[in-house]
Amino acid sequence: MTADQLRKLAIAHRRVILAVLLYFLYMPVLLGFKSAGLMAEKGQPAEVGDHITTIYVLAFLVFALFAVYKLAGMLKAEQGIGFLYAGLMFVPVVGLIVLLWMNHRSTKILKKYGVKVGLMGADLKSISEPEVN
């Protein structure tokens, strides 16, 4: 892989890690905004929490679909497989498994080429440019 391809893979890898983080933040968002008692105390109807939760879920799904499809393309998956992975994001636990599996696969490839990978993804500074003679 060239340095440019590794850089694109590293960026796609970071997007998937962010999608995993957003996936885990879903429950606190759901519990925080769905509590009708807190929303009613502030003078707002309880449906506002439902709308905020729906917007969060839709935004997460759009971002996760994009991240999964782009990373599948970088991992040289068939186009149909990329759509399958993206479609699996709609299944609650299976979507998380797909995100974690793609994270693992891309981490393995990046480490194979000597890129340092930390908790929040690959270190772009560790991707060196090829020497030109």
N, C-alpha and C positions, 0 to 999 in steps of 0.2 A: 504494500500500500504506500502511496505517496504521502508526503506530509500534509498536503491539502485534503486528501481523503481522510486521514487520521483526524485532522482538525474538525472536519464536518461530522465524523463519527462521534467525536468527543462532545460536540455541541448537541447532537441528537441524544446522546447518552445523558447529558445533563437535563434535557427536557423530560426524559422518562423518569429520572430521579425526582424532579419537581412534581411530576404527575403522581408518583407514589406518595410524596409528602402531602399533596392536596387530597389524595384518597384517604389518608389517615386523619386529615383535618375535617373530613365530612361529618363524622359523628359529633364532634363538639359544635360544629355549626348547626347541625340538625337539632341537637339537644338545646342549644342556646336560643335559637329563634322559634322553635316549635313550642316552647313553654308559654302557653296561652296566658297564664297568670301574670308573668312579667310584662308581656305586651299589653295586657288589659290595664295594668296599674299605671302605665304611662299614657293612657288615654287613646291608645291605638287599637284598632280591632285586631283580633287574633290572626286574621287572614294575612296580615302583613308579614308575619313570620313564615307563613307558607310560601308567599311570593319570594321572599329573600332566599329561602332554602331552594326553591325551584330555580331561581336565577343562578345560584352557586352551582347546583348540580349540572345545569345546562352548560355553564361556562367551563366547568371541569371536564365534562364529556367532550366538548369541542376541542379543548386543549389536549386531552389524553388521546383522542382519535388522531389528531395531527401528529403528536409525538410518536405514537406507536407506528403509524404509517410511514413516517419519515425514517425512523430507525430500522424498520423492516426493509426499506429500500436500501439503506446503508449496509445492512447485513446480507445483501444480495438475495433476499427472499423473492419469490415469484410475486407478481402483482396481486394475484388472487389470494395468496397467503397474507399479504399486507392488509387486504380488505377483511380477511377472516379475523386476523388479530384485532383490527379496529372494531369489528363487529362484536367480538367477545368482550369489549369494554362495557357493553350494556348489561352483561351478566355480573351481578355484584361481586362475588368472591372470585370468580374466574377472571374478571378483569384485573384484579390485584395480582393474581398468579401470573397472568400474561406480562404485566408490567415488571414484576420481579424476575421472571425468566429472561425477558429481553435485557434487563439491566445486567443480569449475570453473564449473558452471552456477549454483550458488548464490552463488559469489563474484562472478560477473558481475552478478547481480541486486542483490546488496547494494551493490556499488560504484555501480551505476546510481542508487540512491537516496541516495548520499552517505555510506554507512557505511564507516568505515575497516576494512579487512580485513588482518590480519597473518598471520604464520606459523601461529599457533594459533587462527585464526578471527577472527570479527568482534569489534570493540570495542563492547560494549554501551553504553558511555558516549557513543559518537558518534551513537547513535540519539536524536534529539530528539523531545520531545513536541510535538504540534501546539498552536499557540496558540489559546486559547479567547477569543472576543470577546463 
